[in-house]
Amino acid sequence: QVQLQESGGGSVQSGGSLRLSCVASGYTYSRYCMAWFRQAPGKEREGVAGINRHSRTTYADSVKGRFTISQHNAQNTLYLQMNSLKPEDTAMYYCAAAAHCTVVAGGPGIADFDYWGQGTQVTVSS
């Protein structure tokens, strides 16, 4: 049974940084695609950053240059380093996993992902 548990969210001021973590269990982590999505109140869930098993990455244009996705396969852990945070980054952030995905420019596609964590809240104040 695939389980994903996020942590690291919180409240920061504009320009601050946070690092999100997602610990995965129940499957062979290194064979899966992983991604971060976010959903703000009243908005659709959107892809933020993705990484495949070959460590190829993709980012949404809105976070490129500010956010970095990485993973530690031996620890079954996915990270999202978020720098230069803006109020518009405020959202619930979700970790997701997929057995297969297509890494294209512009961020991960939600349709690829089958497994989801419960989310961690990020709030950025101006």
Beta strands, then each sheet from edge to edge (+ up, - down):
strand 1: 3-7
strand 2: 10-13
strand 3: 18-25
strand 4: 33-39
strand 5: 46-51
strand 6: 57-59
strand 7: 67-72
strand 8: 77-82
strand 9: 91-98
strand 10: 115-116
strand 11: 120-125
sheet 1: 1+ 3- 8+ 7-
sheet 2: 2+ 11+ 9- 4+ 5- 6+
sheet 3: 2+ 11+ 9- 10+
end
